Amino acid sequence: MKTDNQTKAPVGITEDQFNAAVERYAKAEAREAAINRTIEVEVNEVLEKYEDELLCLAQGKQTAYDIARTYCSCNKDALFRRRRRIGTMYGIAGFRLGNPRLKTLKGTNWAKVLTAIKDKLPAYVRISEEPAKDMLLADRYKPNVAPLLMEIGVQVVQDELFYIETRKAA
């Protein structure tokens, strides 16, 4: 199905031209679907062909990664005294700092932290106000909401979209 909310068609199109256009559209859509089915079948065949090898490679990589990480962690003081990485003829391994993040101390939680921030650092409390558009749309027919929509400066609109639905060949 194709939809379009802009009308840019030339004036004076005949019914025969319209029918021919819908026919061309339907044939193109059917051919497009056939090509996509063929692509999907061929992609699945290739995936199946290499599935076992890819699984073995992924498991081998994970095992090698775990061994390298364990070695580097156990020998961190000796290997990474001057630099945060070491090189081999096959690649580089090392430790890098992740992005900074906040973590609560043992025995506390974010609710307690929020209370303390409100008291000691109020500028660091975020208050976000925004219209609940989804609720307004859902309640647009309710008697306590409908008459107030225009008063608060909003209206419910629906665009009219053109579409073509083709009949699928079995």
Sequence and secondary structure as in RCSB ss.txt:
>XXXX:A:sequence
MKTDNQTKAPVGITEDQFNAAVERYAKAEAREAAINRTIEVEVNEVLEKYEDELLCLAQGKQTAYDIARTYCSCN
KDALFRRRRRIGTMYGIAGFRLGNPRLKTLKGTNWAKVLTAIKDKLPAYVRISEEPAKDMLLADRYKPNVAPLLM
EIGVQVVQDELFYIETRKAA
>XXXX:A:secstr
 EEES     S   HHHHHHHHHHHHHHHHHHHHHHHHHHHHHHHHHHHHHHHHHHHHHHHHHHHHHHHHHHHHT
HHHHTSS SEEE SS EEE           TT  HHHHHHHHHHH GGG        HHHHHHTTTSTTTTTHHH
HHT        EEE      
